[in-house]
Amino acid sequence: MNAIDELARGSINDEQIRIVKNNLQRELYHVAVTPSSLGQRLGDSFINTNDLALHFKAMKHIEQTTKDDIRRVVSNYILDGKFTSVRLLPQKS
């Protein structure tokens, strides 16, 4: 059984979900540490989505994500083959 199948079955526990959420939120907060990195993130959000608050909304969405959300997304989008996988291999000399 691989990790994707475990996610689809919902066999991950709350502690594992909390660890992932904490890591994602830490990465988002890290961006806001310096004015230049925050400005870059806000600018990217505005250019790509016309929403200056996207960065902050992402933090809220991460916190609200549930085990059922993860199971649903994995089942509907990953297991059904609706994803793209890219492998970048170094050029052999």
C-alpha positions as CSV (number, residue, x, y, z in Angstrom):
1,M,0.0,0.0,0.0
2,N,1.4,3.4,-0.9
3,A,0.9,6.8,0.7
4,I,-1.6,8.0,-1.9
5,D,-3.8,5.0,-1.3
6,E,-3.6,5.7,2.5
7,L,-4.6,9.3,1.9
8,A,-7.5,8.2,-0.2
9,R,-8.7,5.8,2.5
10,G,-8.4,8.6,5.1
11,S,-6.0,6.5,7.2
12,I,-3.9,9.4,8.2
13,N,-4.2,10.6,11.7
14,D,-4.9,14.1,13.1
15,E,-1.3,14.5,14.3
16,Q,0.1,13.9,10.8
17,I,-2.3,16.5,9.4
18,R,-1.3,19.0,12.1
19,I,2.4,18.5,11.2
20,V,1.8,19.2,7.5
21,K,-0.4,22.2,8.3
22,N,2.3,23.6,10.7
23,N,4.9,23.2,8.0
24,L,2.9,24.9,5.3
25,Q,1.9,27.7,7.6
26,R,5.5,28.2,8.7
27,E,6.6,28.5,5.1
28,L,3.9,31.2,4.5
29,Y,4.8,33.1,7.7
30,H,8.5,32.9,6.7
31,V,7.7,34.8,3.5
32,A,6.3,37.7,5.6
33,V,9.5,38.1,7.6
34,T,11.1,40.7,5.4
35,P,9.3,43.5,3.6
36,S,10.8,42.6,0.2
37,S,9.7,39.0,0.3
38,L,6.2,40.0,1.5
39,G,6.0,42.6,-1.3
40,Q,7.1,40.0,-3.8
41,R,4.4,37.6,-2.6
42,L,1.7,40.2,-2.6
43,G,2.7,41.4,-6.0
44,D,2.6,37.9,-7.4
45,S,-0.8,37.4,-5.9
46,F,-2.2,40.5,-7.4
47,I,-0.7,39.9,-10.8
48,N,-1.8,36.3,-11.0
49,T,-5.2,36.5,-9.2
50,N,-6.0,40.2,-8.9
51,D,-6.2,39.6,-5.1
52,L,-3.7,41.1,-2.7
53,A,-5.0,39.1,0.2
54,L,-4.5,35.7,-1.5
55,H,-1.4,34.9,0.7
56,F,-3.4,35.5,3.9
57,K,-6.4,33.6,2.6
58,A,-4.1,30.6,2.0
59,M,-3.2,30.6,5.7
60,K,-6.9,30.4,6.6
61,H,-7.6,27.7,4.0
62,I,-4.7,25.6,5.3
63,E,-6.1,25.8,8.9
64,Q,-9.6,24.8,7.7
65,T,-8.4,21.8,5.7
66,T,-9.8,18.5,7.1
67,K,-9.0,14.8,6.7
68,D,-12.1,14.5,4.5
69,D,-10.9,17.3,2.2
70,I,-7.6,15.5,1.7
71,R,-9.4,12.2,1.1
72,R,-11.8,13.8,-1.4
73,V,-9.1,15.6,-3.4
74,V,-6.8,12.5,-3.6
75,S,-9.7,10.3,-4.6
76,N,-11.2,12.7,-7.2
77,Y,-8.0,14.2,-8.7
78,I,-5.0,12.0,-8.1
79,L,-6.3,8.4,-8.2
80,D,-8.5,9.1,-11.2
81,G,-5.4,10.0,-13.2
82,K,-6.2,13.7,-13.4
83,F,-2.7,14.9,-12.6
84,T,0.6,15.5,-14.4
85,S,3.9,14.1,-13.2
86,V,7.1,15.6,-14.4
87,R,10.6,14.1,-13.9
88,L,13.7,16.2,-14.3
89,L,16.7,14.0,-14.8
90,P,20.2,15.4,-15.0
91,Q,21.9,15.2,-18.4
92,K,24.4,12.4,-18.7
93,S,27.9,13.5,-19.6
